[in-house]
């Protein structure tokens, strides 16, 4: 997983699609377009979005 990758993740019981913005060892920041808030940054644990530990 690296910045620019498009992934699907669980948000409020539904599947949302987002673009990886930043990746840290245990956390990933996703840029998501919501209906009323385009380009919102959402923080998730790497394990929640199906990623493994980030490589340094």
C-alpha distance matrix in Angstrom:
0.0 3.8 7.1 8.7 6.6 9.1 9.1 12.3 13.3 16.8 19.0 22.7 23.0 21.5 18.3 16.9 14.4 12.5 10.4 7.8 10.4 9.7 7.7 10.4 11.1 12.1 11.4 9.3 11.4 11.4 14.1 16.2 19.5 22.2 25.7 27.3 24.5 22.4 19.3 19.3 16.7 15.8 14.7 13.3 12.9 9.6 11.9 13.1 10.2 9.7 7.0 8.5 9.5 7.5 9.1 11.8
3.8 0.0 3.8 6.3 6.0 9.4 10.6 14.1 15.3 18.8 20.4 24.2 25.0 23.3 20.1 18.1 15.2 12.6 9.6 6.7 8.2 7.6 6.7 9.8 11.7 13.2 12.0 9.5 10.7 10.9 12.9 15.7 18.8 21.9 25.3 26.7 23.6 21.2 17.8 18.2 15.6 15.6 14.8 14.4 14.4 11.7 14.7 15.7 12.8 13.1 10.3 11.6 11.7 8.7 9.7 11.2
7.1 3.8 0.0 3.8 5.6 8.7 10.7 14.2 15.4 18.8 19.7 23.4 24.7 22.9 19.8 17.2 14.2 10.9 7.4 4.8 5.1 5.8 6.9 10.6 13.4 14.6 12.5 9.4 9.1 9.0 10.1 13.2 16.2 19.4 22.8 23.9 20.7 18.1 14.6 15.3 12.9 13.8 13.7 14.2 15.2 13.2 16.5 16.8 13.9 15.2 12.9 14.7 14.6 11.6 12.8 13.6
8.7 6.3 3.8 0.0 3.8 6.4 9.5 13.0 15.1 18.6 19.5 23.2 24.2 21.9 18.6 15.8 12.4 9.5 5.8 5.3 6.5 8.8 10.4 14.2 16.9 17.7 15.4 11.9 11.0 9.5 9.6 12.0 14.4 17.9 21.0 22.4 19.5 16.5 13.4 14.9 13.4 14.5 15.3 15.9 17.3 15.4 18.4 18.2 14.8 16.1 14.5 16.9 17.4 14.7 16.0 17.1
6.6 6.0 5.6 3.8 0.0 3.8 6.4 10.2 12.6 16.3 17.8 21.6 22.1 19.7 16.3 14.0 10.5 8.4 5.6 5.4 8.4 10.3 10.7 14.4 16.4 16.9 14.9 11.5 11.5 9.6 10.5 12.2 14.8 18.0 21.1 23.0 20.4 17.7 15.0 16.0 14.5 14.7 15.2 14.9 16.0 13.7 16.1 15.9 12.3 13.1 11.9 14.5 15.8 13.7 15.2 17.2
9.1 9.4 8.7 6.4 3.8 0.0 3.8 7.1 10.1 13.7 15.1 18.8 19.1 16.5 12.9 10.6 7.0 5.7 4.4 6.3 9.7 12.2 12.9 16.5 18.4 18.2 15.8 12.3 11.9 9.0 9.5 10.0 12.3 15.2 18.2 20.4 18.3 15.7 13.6 14.6 13.7 13.6 14.8 14.4 16.1 14.2 16.1 15.0 11.3 12.6 12.5 15.7 17.6 16.1 18.1 20.3
9.1 10.6 10.7 9.5 6.4 3.8 0.0 3.8 6.6 10.3 12.3 16.1 16.0 13.6 10.0 8.5 5.7 5.6 6.3 7.4 11.1 13.0 12.9 16.0 17.4 16.5 14.4 11.2 11.5 8.8 10.3 10.2 12.8 15.0 18.1 20.6 18.6 16.7 14.8 15.0 13.8 12.7 13.5 12.2 13.6 11.8 13.2 11.7 8.0 9.3 10.1 13.7 16.0 15.3 17.9 20.5
12.3 14.1 14.2 13.0 10.2 7.1 3.8 0.0 3.8 7.1 9.4 12.9 12.5 9.9 6.3 5.5 4.4 6.3 8.7 10.2 13.6 15.5 15.4 18.1 19.3 17.7 15.5 12.7 12.9 10.1 11.5 10.2 12.4 13.7 16.6 19.3 17.9 16.5 15.4 15.0 14.3 12.5 13.6 12.0 13.7 12.6 13.1 10.7 7.6 9.3 11.3 15.1 17.7 17.7 20.6 23.3
13.3 15.3 15.4 15.1 12.6 10.1 6.6 3.8 0.0 3.8 6.4 10.0 9.8 8.3 5.6 5.5 6.4 7.6 10.4 11.1 14.0 15.4 15.0 17.1 18.1 15.8 13.7 11.5 11.8 9.7 11.7 10.4 13.0 13.5 16.6 19.0 17.5 16.9 15.7 14.4 13.4 10.7 11.3 9.3 11.0 10.7 10.9 7.8 5.6 8.3 10.7 14.3 16.8 17.3 20.6 23.3
16.8 18.8 18.8 18.6 16.3 13.7 10.3 7.1 3.8 0.0 3.8 6.7 6.2 5.6 4.8 6.2 8.8 10.4 13.6 14.3 16.8 18.0 17.7 19.3 20.1 17.3 15.2 13.7 13.8 12.0 13.8 12.0 14.1 13.6 16.3 18.6 17.6 17.8 17.1 15.3 14.6 11.5 12.1 10.0 11.8 12.5 11.9 8.2 7.7 10.4 13.3 16.6 19.0 19.9 23.5 26.0
19.0 20.4 19.7 19.5 17.8 15.1 12.3 9.4 6.4 3.8 0.0 3.8 5.5 5.3 6.1 6.2 9.4 10.6 14.0 15.0 16.8 18.3 18.6 20.2 21.4 18.5 15.9 14.3 13.6 11.7 12.9 10.5 12.2 11.0 13.6 15.4 14.6 15.4 15.2 13.0 12.8 9.8 11.2 10.1 12.8 14.3 14.3 10.5 10.4 13.6 16.0 19.3 21.2 21.9 25.5 27.6
22.7 24.2 23.4 23.2 21.6 18.8 16.1 12.9 10.0 6.7 3.8 0.0 3.8 5.6 8.2 9.1 12.6 14.1 17.6 18.7 20.2 21.7 22.0 23.3 24.4 21.2 18.8 17.6 16.8 15.1 16.0 13.4 14.3 12.1 14.0 15.6 15.5 17.0 17.5 15.0 15.3 12.4 13.8 12.9 15.4 17.4 17.0 13.1 13.7 16.7 19.4 22.5 24.3 25.2 28.9 31.0
23.0 25.0 24.7 24.2 22.1 19.1 16.0 12.5 9.8 6.2 5.5 3.8 0.0 3.8 7.0 9.4 13.0 15.3 18.8 20.0 22.1 23.5 23.5 24.8 25.5 22.4 20.3 19.2 18.9 17.1 18.2 15.5 16.4 14.6 16.1 18.3 18.5 19.7 20.1 18.0 18.2 15.2 16.3 14.7 16.6 18.0 16.9 13.2 13.7 16.0 19.1 22.2 24.6 25.8 29.4 31.9
21.5 23.3 22.9 21.9 19.7 16.5 13.6 9.9 8.3 5.6 5.3 5.6 3.8 0.0 3.8 6.4 10.0 12.8 16.5 18.2 20.6 22.4 22.7 24.6 25.6 22.8 20.5 18.7 18.2 15.7 16.3 13.3 14.0 12.5 14.0 16.7 16.9 17.6 18.1 16.7 17.2 14.7 16.3 15.0 17.2 18.1 17.5 13.7 13.2 15.5 18.6 22.0 24.6 25.4 28.8 31.4
18.3 20.1 19.8 18.6 16.3 12.9 10.0 6.3 5.6 4.8 6.1 8.2 7.0 3.8 0.0 3.8 6.8 9.9 13.5 15.3 18.1 20.1 20.3 22.5 23.6 21.2 18.9 16.7 16.3 13.5 14.3 11.6 12.6 12.2 14.2 17.2 16.9 16.7 16.7 15.8 16.0 13.8 15.4 13.9 16.0 16.2 15.9 12.5 10.9 13.1 16.0 19.6 22.3 22.8 26.1 28.7
16.9 18.1 17.2 15.8 14.0 10.6 8.5 5.5 5.5 6.2 6.2 9.1 9.4 6.4 3.8 0.0 3.8 6.6 10.3 12.6 15.0 17.4 18.2 20.8 22.4 20.3 17.6 14.9 13.8 10.6 10.8 7.9 9.0 9.1 11.6 14.4 13.7 13.1 13.0 12.3 12.8 11.1 13.4 12.7 15.4 15.6 16.2 13.0 10.9 13.7 15.8 19.6 21.8 21.8 25.0 27.3
14.4 15.2 14.2 12.4 10.5 7.0 5.7 4.4 6.4 8.8 9.4 12.6 13.0 10.0 6.8 3.8 0.0 3.8 7.1 9.9 12.6 15.4 16.3 19.4 21.3 19.8 17.0 13.8 12.6 9.1 9.0 6.8 8.3 9.9 12.6 15.4 14.1 12.5 11.8 12.0 12.2 11.3 13.5 13.1 15.7 15.2 16.4 13.7 10.8 13.3 14.8 18.5 20.7 20.1 23.0 25.2
12.5 12.6 10.9 9.5 8.4 5.7 5.6 6.3 7.6 10.4 10.6 14.1 15.3 12.8 9.9 6.6 3.8 0.0 3.8 6.5 8.9 11.8 13.3 16.5 18.8 17.7 14.6 11.1 9.4 5.7 5.5 4.7 7.4 9.9 13.2 15.3 13.1 11.1 9.3 9.6 9.2 8.9 11.1 11.4 14.2 13.7 15.7 13.5 10.5 13.3 13.9 17.4 19.0 17.9 20.7 22.5
10.4 9.6 7.4 5.8 5.6 4.4 6.3 8.7 10.4 13.6 14.0 17.6 18.8 16.5 13.5 10.3 7.1 3.8 0.0 3.8 6.2 9.4 11.1 14.7 17.4 17.0 14.0 10.2 8.6 5.4 5.2 6.7 9.4 12.6 15.9 17.5 14.8 12.3 9.6 10.5 9.5 10.1 11.7 12.4 14.7 13.7 16.3 14.9 11.7 14.0 13.6 16.8 17.9 16.1 18.5 20.0
7.8 6.7 4.8 5.3 5.4 6.3 7.4 10.2 11.1 14.3 15.0 18.7 20.0 18.2 15.3 12.6 9.9 6.5 3.8 0.0 3.8 6.0 7.4 11.0 13.7 13.7 10.8 7.1 6.1 4.6 6.3 9.0 12.3 15.2 18.8 20.0 17.0 14.7 11.6 11.7 9.4 9.7 10.1 10.6 12.3 11.0 14.1 13.5 10.5 12.7 11.4 14.1 14.7 12.6 15.0 16.4
10.4 8.2 5.1 6.5 8.4 9.7 11.1 13.6 14.0 16.8 16.8 20.2 22.1 20.6 18.1 15.0 12.6 8.9 6.2 3.8 0.0 3.8 7.0 10.4 13.8 14.1 11.0 7.6 5.3 5.1 5.9 9.6 12.7 15.6 19.1 19.7 16.2 14.0 10.4 10.5 7.9 9.3 9.8 11.4 13.4 12.7 16.3 15.7 13.4 15.8 14.1 16.4 16.2 13.7 15.8 16.3
9.7 7.6 5.8 8.8 10.3 12.2 13.0 15.5 15.4 18.0 18.3 21.7 23.5 22.4 20.1 17.4 15.4 11.8 9.4 6.0 3.8 0.0 3.8 6.8 10.4 11.2 8.4 5.9 5.1 7.2 9.1 12.7 16.1 18.7 22.3 22.7 19.1 17.4 13.7 13.1 9.8 10.4 9.4 10.8 11.9 11.1 14.9 15.1 13.3 15.3 13.1 14.5 13.6 10.9 12.9 13.1
7.7 6.7 6.9 10.4 10.7 12.9 12.9 15.4 15.0 17.7 18.6 22.0 23.5 22.7 20.3 18.2 16.3 13.3 11.1 7.4 7.0 3.8 0.0 3.8 6.9 8.1 6.2 4.6 6.4 8.9 11.8 15.0 18.6 21.0 24.7 25.3 22.0 20.4 16.9 15.9 12.4 12.0 10.0 10.0 9.9 8.4 12.1 13.2 11.7 13.0 10.2 11.1 9.8 7.2 9.6 10.2
10.4 9.8 10.6 14.2 14.4 16.5 16.0 18.1 17.1 19.3 20.2 23.3 24.8 24.6 22.5 20.8 19.4 16.5 14.7 11.0 10.4 6.8 3.8 0.0 3.8 5.6 5.1 6.0 8.5 11.7 14.8 17.8 21.5 23.6 27.3 27.7 24.3 23.1 19.7 18.2 14.5 13.6 10.7 10.5 9.4 8.4 11.9 13.6 13.1 14.2 11.2 11.0 8.6 6.5 8.9 8.9
11.1 11.7 13.4 16.9 16.4 18.4 17.4 19.3 18.1 20.1 21.4 24.4 25.5 25.6 23.6 22.4 21.3 18.8 17.4 13.7 13.8 10.4 6.9 3.8 0.0 3.8 6.0 8.2 11.5 14.5 17.9 20.6 24.4 26.2 30.0 30.6 27.4 26.3 23.0 21.4 17.7 16.2 12.9 11.7 9.3 7.8 10.5 13.1 13.2 13.5 10.3 8.9 5.8 4.9 7.4 8.0
12.1 13.2 14.6 17.7 16.9 18.2 16.5 17.7 15.8 17.3 18.5 21.2 22.4 22.8 21.2 20.3 19.8 17.7 17.0 13.7 14.1 11.2 8.1 5.6 3.8 0.0 3.8 7.1 10.5 13.4 17.1 19.3 23.1 24.4 28.1 28.8 25.7 25.2 22.1 20.0 16.4 14.2 10.7 8.8 5.9 5.4 7.7 10.1 10.9 11.6 9.3 8.6 6.5 7.3 10.6 11.7
11.4 12.0 12.5 15.4 14.9 15.8 14.4 15.5 13.7 15.2 15.9 18.8 20.3 20.5 18.9 17.6 17.0 14.6 14.0 10.8 11.0 8.4 6.2 5.1 6.0 3.8 0.0 3.8 6.8 9.9 13.5 15.7 19.5 20.8 24.6 25.1 22.0 21.4 18.4 16.2 12.6 10.5 7.0 5.9 4.5 5.0 8.4 9.3 9.7 11.5 9.6 10.3 9.1 8.8 12.3 13.3
9.3 9.5 9.4 11.9 11.5 12.3 11.2 12.7 11.5 13.7 14.3 17.6 19.2 18.7 16.7 14.9 13.8 11.1 10.2 7.1 7.6 5.9 4.6 6.0 8.2 7.1 3.8 0.0 3.8 6.4 10.1 12.4 16.2 18.0 21.8 22.5 19.4 18.4 15.2 13.6 10.0 8.4 6.0 5.5 6.1 5.7 9.4 9.5 8.4 10.8 9.0 10.8 10.4 9.3 12.7 13.9
11.4 10.7 9.1 11.0 11.5 11.9 11.5 12.9 11.8 13.8 13.6 16.8 18.9 18.2 16.3 13.8 12.6 9.4 8.6 6.1 5.3 5.1 6.4 8.5 11.5 10.5 6.8 3.8 0.0 3.8 6.8 9.6 13.3 15.1 18.9 19.3 15.9 14.9 11.7 10.0 6.4 5.6 4.6 6.4 8.7 9.2 12.6 11.8 10.5 13.4 12.3 14.4 14.2 12.7 15.7 16.5
11.4 10.9 9.0 9.5 9.6 9.0 8.8 10.1 9.7 12.0 11.7 15.1 17.1 15.7 13.5 10.6 9.1 5.7 5.4 4.6 5.1 7.2 8.9 11.7 14.5 13.4 9.9 6.4 3.8 0.0 3.8 6.1 9.9 12.1 15.8 16.7 13.6 12.1 9.2 8.1 5.5 5.1 6.4 7.7 10.6 10.8 13.7 12.1 10.0 13.2 12.7 15.6 16.2 14.8 17.7 19.0
14.1 12.9 10.1 9.6 10.5 9.5 10.3 11.5 11.7 13.8 12.9 16.0 18.2 16.3 14.3 10.8 9.0 5.5 5.2 6.3 5.9 9.1 11.8 14.8 17.9 17.1 13.5 10.1 6.8 3.8 0.0 3.8 7.0 9.7 13.3 13.9 10.7 8.7 5.5 5.5 4.6 6.3 9.0 11.1 14.3 14.6 17.4 15.6 13.3 16.5 16.2 19.2 19.8 18.1 20.8 21.7
16.2 15.7 13.2 12.0 12.2 10.0 10.2 10.2 10.4 12.0 10.5 13.4 15.5 13.3 11.6 7.9 6.8 4.7 6.7 9.0 9.6 12.7 15.0 17.8 20.6 19.3 15.7 12.4 9.6 6.1 3.8 0.0 3.8 6.3 9.9 11.1 8.6 6.9 5.4 5.3 6.3 7.0 10.4 12.0 15.5 16.0 18.2 15.7 13.5 16.8 17.4 20.8 21.9 20.7 23.5 24.9
19.5 18.8 16.2 14.4 14.8 12.3 12.8 12.4 13.0 14.1 12.2 14.3 16.4 14.0 12.6 9.0 8.3 7.4 9.4 12.3 12.7 16.1 18.6 21.5 24.4 23.1 19.5 16.2 13.3 9.9 7.0 3.8 0.0 3.8 6.7 8.2 6.3 4.3 5.0 6.2 8.9 10.2 13.8 15.6 19.1 19.7 21.8 19.0 16.9 20.1 20.9 24.4 25.6 24.4 27.2 28.5
22.2 21.9 19.4 17.9 18.0 15.2 15.0 13.7 13.5 13.6 11.0 12.1 14.6 12.5 12.2 9.1 9.9 9.9 12.6 15.2 15.6 18.7 21.0 23.6 26.2 24.4 20.8 18.0 15.1 12.1 9.7 6.3 3.8 0.0 3.8 5.6 5.0 5.4 7.5 7.3 10.3 10.8 14.5 16.2 19.8 21.0 22.6 19.5 17.9 21.3 22.6 26.1 27.4 26.6 29.6 31.0
25.7 25.3 22.8 21.0 21.1 18.2 18.1 16.6 16.6 16.3 13.6 14.0 16.1 14.0 14.2 11.6 12.6 13.2 15.9 18.8 19.1 22.3 24.7 27.3 30.0 28.1 24.6 21.8 18.9 15.8 13.3 9.9 6.7 3.8 0.0 3.8 5.8 6.9 10.2 10.4 13.8 14.5 18.2 19.8 23.5 24.7 26.1 22.8 21.3 24.6 26.1 29.7 31.1 30.3 33.3 34.7
27.3 26.7 23.9 22.4 23.0 20.4 20.6 19.3 19.0 18.6 15.4 15.6 18.3 16.7 17.2 14.4 15.4 15.3 17.5 20.0 19.7 22.7 25.3 27.7 30.6 28.8 25.1 22.5 19.3 16.7 13.9 11.1 8.2 5.6 3.8 0.0 3.8 6.5 9.9 9.8 13.4 14.6 18.3 20.6 24.3 25.9 27.6 24.4 23.2 26.7 27.9 31.3 32.4 31.4 34.4 35.4
24.5 23.6 20.7 19.5 20.4 18.3 18.6 17.9 17.5 17.6 14.6 15.5 18.5 16.9 16.9 13.7 14.1 13.1 14.8 17.0 16.2 19.1 22.0 24.3 27.4 25.7 22.0 19.4 15.9 13.6 10.7 8.6 6.3 5.0 5.8 3.8 0.0 3.8 6.5 6.1 9.9 11.6 15.3 17.9 21.7 23.2 25.3 22.4 21.1 24.7 25.5 28.7 29.5 28.3 31.2 32.0
22.4 21.2 18.1 16.5 17.7 15.7 16.7 16.5 16.9 17.8 15.4 17.0 19.7 17.6 16.7 13.1 12.5 11.1 12.3 14.7 14.0 17.4 20.4 23.1 26.3 25.2 21.4 18.4 14.9 12.1 8.7 6.9 4.3 5.4 6.9 6.5 3.8 0.0 3.8 5.7 9.3 11.7 15.4 17.9 21.6 22.5 24.9 22.2 20.4 23.7 24.2 27.5 28.3 26.8 29.4 30.3
19.3 17.8 14.6 13.4 15.0 13.6 14.8 15.4 15.7 17.1 15.2 17.5 20.1 18.1 16.7 13.0 11.8 9.3 9.6 11.6 10.4 13.7 16.9 19.7 23.0 22.1 18.4 15.2 11.7 9.2 5.5 5.4 5.0 7.5 10.2 9.9 6.5 3.8 0.0 3.8 6.5 9.4 12.9 15.6 19.1 19.8 22.5 20.3 18.3 21.6 21.7 24.7 25.2 23.5 26.0 26.6
19.3 18.2 15.3 14.9 16.0 14.6 15.0 15.0 14.4 15.3 13.0 15.0 18.0 16.7 15.8 12.3 12.0 9.6 10.5 11.7 10.5 13.1 15.9 18.2 21.4 20.0 16.2 13.6 10.0 8.1 5.5 5.3 6.2 7.3 10.4 9.8 6.1 5.7 3.8 0.0 3.8 6.4 10.0 12.9 16.6 18.0 20.5 18.2 16.8 20.4 20.5 23.5 23.9 22.5 25.3 26.0
16.7 15.6 12.9 13.4 14.5 13.7 13.8 14.3 13.4 14.6 12.8 15.3 18.2 17.2 16.0 12.8 12.2 9.2 9.5 9.4 7.9 9.8 12.4 14.5 17.7 16.4 12.6 10.0 6.4 5.5 4.6 6.3 8.9 10.3 13.8 13.4 9.9 9.3 6.5 3.8 0.0 3.8 6.7 10.0 13.4 14.8 17.6 15.7 14.5 18.0 17.7 20.4 20.5 19.0 21.9 22.5
15.8 15.6 13.8 14.5 14.7 13.6 12.7 12.5 10.7 11.5 9.8 12.4 15.2 14.7 13.8 11.1 11.3 8.9 10.1 9.7 9.3 10.4 12.0 13.6 16.2 14.2 10.5 8.4 5.6 5.1 6.3 7.0 10.2 10.8 14.5 14.6 11.6 11.7 9.4 6.4 3.8 0.0 3.8 6.6 10.3 12.1 14.5 12.3 11.6 15.3 15.4 18.1 18.5 17.7 21.0 22.0
14.7 14.8 13.7 15.3 15.2 14.8 13.5 13.6 11.3 12.1 11.2 13.8 16.3 16.3 15.4 13.4 13.5 11.1 11.7 10.1 9.8 9.4 10.0 10.7 12.9 10.7 7.0 6.0 4.6 6.4 9.0 10.4 13.8 14.5 18.2 18.3 15.3 15.4 12.9 10.0 6.7 3.8 0.0 3.8 7.0 9.3 11.9 10.3 10.4 13.8 13.5 15.7 15.6 15.1 18.5 19.4
13.3 14.4 14.2 15.9 14.9 14.4 12.2 12.0 9.3 10.0 10.1 12.9 14.7 15.0 13.9 12.7 13.1 11.4 12.4 10.6 11.4 10.8 10.0 10.5 11.7 8.8 5.9 5.5 6.4 7.7 11.1 12.0 15.6 16.2 19.8 20.6 17.9 17.9 15.6 12.9 10.0 6.6 3.8 0.0 3.8 6.3 8.3 6.6 7.2 10.5 10.5 12.7 13.1 13.4 17.1 18.7
12.9 14.4 15.2 17.3 16.0 16.1 13.6 13.7 11.0 11.8 12.8 15.4 16.6 17.2 16.0 15.4 15.7 14.2 14.7 12.3 13.4 11.9 9.9 9.4 9.3 5.9 4.5 6.1 8.7 10.6 14.3 15.5 19.1 19.8 23.5 24.3 21.7 21.6 19.1 16.6 13.4 10.3 7.0 3.8 0.0 3.8 5.4 5.3 7.0 9.2 8.8 10.1 10.2 11.3 15.0 16.8
9.6 11.7 13.2 15.4 13.7 14.2 11.8 12.6 10.7 12.5 14.3 17.4 18.0 18.1 16.2 15.6 15.2 13.7 13.7 11.0 12.7 11.1 8.4 8.4 7.8 5.4 5.0 5.7 9.2 10.8 14.6 16.0 19.7 21.0 24.7 25.9 23.2 22.5 19.8 18.0 14.8 12.1 9.3 6.3 3.8 0.0 3.8 5.5 5.6 6.6 5.2 6.5 7.1 8.3 12.0 14.3
11.9 14.7 16.5 18.4 16.1 16.1 13.2 13.1 10.9 11.9 14.3 17.0 16.9 17.5 15.9 16.2 16.4 15.7 16.3 14.1 16.3 14.9 12.1 11.9 10.5 7.7 8.4 9.4 12.6 13.7 17.4 18.2 21.8 22.6 26.1 27.6 25.3 24.9 22.5 20.5 17.6 14.5 11.9 8.3 5.4 3.8 0.0 3.9 5.6 5.3 5.5 6.4 8.1 10.5 14.1 16.8
13.1 15.7 16.8 18.2 15.9 15.0 11.7 10.7 7.8 8.2 10.5 13.1 13.2 13.7 12.5 13.0 13.7 13.5 14.9 13.5 15.7 15.1 13.2 13.6 13.1 10.1 9.3 9.5 11.8 12.1 15.6 15.7 19.0 19.5 22.8 24.4 22.4 22.2 20.3 18.2 15.7 12.3 10.3 6.6 5.3 5.5 3.9 0.0 3.8 5.6 7.4 9.7 11.6 13.4 17.1 19.7
10.2 12.8 13.9 14.8 12.3 11.3 8.0 7.6 5.6 7.7 10.4 13.7 13.7 13.2 10.9 10.9 10.8 10.5 11.7 10.5 13.4 13.3 11.7 13.1 13.2 10.9 9.7 8.4 10.5 10.0 13.3 13.5 16.9 17.9 21.3 23.2 21.1 20.4 18.3 16.8 14.5 11.6 10.4 7.2 7.0 5.6 5.6 3.8 0.0 3.8 5.7 9.0 11.4 12.4 15.9 18.7
9.7 13.1 15.2 16.1 13.1 12.6 9.3 9.3 8.3 10.4 13.6 16.7 16.0 15.5 13.1 13.7 13.3 13.3 14.0 12.7 15.8 15.3 13.0 14.2 13.5 11.6 11.5 10.8 13.4 13.2 16.5 16.8 20.1 21.3 24.6 26.7 24.7 23.7 21.6 20.4 18.0 15.3 13.8 10.5 9.2 6.6 5.3 5.6 3.8 0.0 3.8 6.8 10.0 11.7 14.8 18.0
7.0 10.3 12.9 14.5 11.9 12.5 10.1 11.3 10.7 13.3 16.0 19.4 19.1 18.6 16.0 15.8 14.8 13.9 13.6 11.4 14.1 13.1 10.2 11.2 10.3 9.3 9.6 9.0 12.3 12.7 16.2 17.4 20.9 22.6 26.1 27.9 25.5 24.2 21.7 20.5 17.7 15.4 13.5 10.5 8.8 5.2 5.5 7.4 5.7 3.8 0.0 3.8 6.7 7.9 11.0 14.3
8.5 11.6 14.7 16.9 14.5 15.7 13.7 15.1 14.3 16.6 19.3 22.5 22.2 22.0 19.6 19.6 18.5 17.4 16.8 14.1 16.4 14.5 11.1 11.0 8.9 8.6 10.3 10.8 14.4 15.6 19.2 20.8 24.4 26.1 29.7 31.3 28.7 27.5 24.7 23.5 20.4 18.1 15.7 12.7 10.1 6.5 6.4 9.7 9.0 6.8 3.8 0.0 3.8 6.2 8.9 12.3
9.5 11.7 14.6 17.4 15.8 17.6 16.0 17.7 16.8 19.0 21.2 24.3 24.6 24.6 22.3 21.8 20.7 19.0 17.9 14.7 16.2 13.6 9.8 8.6 5.8 6.5 9.1 10.4 14.2 16.2 19.8 21.9 25.6 27.4 31.1 32.4 29.5 28.3 25.2 23.9 20.5 18.5 15.6 13.1 10.2 7.1 8.1 11.6 11.4 10.0 6.7 3.8 0.0 3.8 6.4 9.3
7.5 8.7 11.6 14.7 13.7 16.1 15.3 17.7 17.3 19.9 21.9 25.2 25.8 25.4 22.8 21.8 20.1 17.9 16.1 12.6 13.7 10.9 7.2 6.5 4.9 7.3 8.8 9.3 12.7 14.8 18.1 20.7 24.4 26.6 30.3 31.4 28.3 26.8 23.5 22.5 19.0 17.7 15.1 13.4 11.3 8.3 10.5 13.4 12.4 11.7 7.9 6.2 3.8 0.0 3.8 6.4
9.1 9.7 12.8 16.0 15.2 18.1 17.9 20.6 20.6 23.5 25.5 28.9 29.4 28.8 26.1 25.0 23.0 20.7 18.5 15.0 15.8 12.9 9.6 8.9 7.4 10.6 12.3 12.7 15.7 17.7 20.8 23.5 27.2 29.6 33.3 34.4 31.2 29.4 26.0 25.3 21.9 21.0 18.5 17.1 15.0 12.0 14.1 17.1 15.9 14.8 11.0 8.9 6.4 3.8 0.0 3.8
11.8 11.2 13.6 17.1 17.2 20.3 20.5 23.3 23.3 26.0 27.6 31.0 31.9 31.4 28.7 27.3 25.2 22.5 20.0 16.4 16.3 13.1 10.2 8.9 8.0 11.7 13.3 13.9 16.5 19.0 21.7 24.9 28.5 31.0 34.7 35.4 32.0 30.3 26.6 26.0 22.5 22.0 19.4 18.7 16.8 14.3 16.8 19.7 18.7 18.0 14.3 12.3 9.3 6.4 3.8 0.0
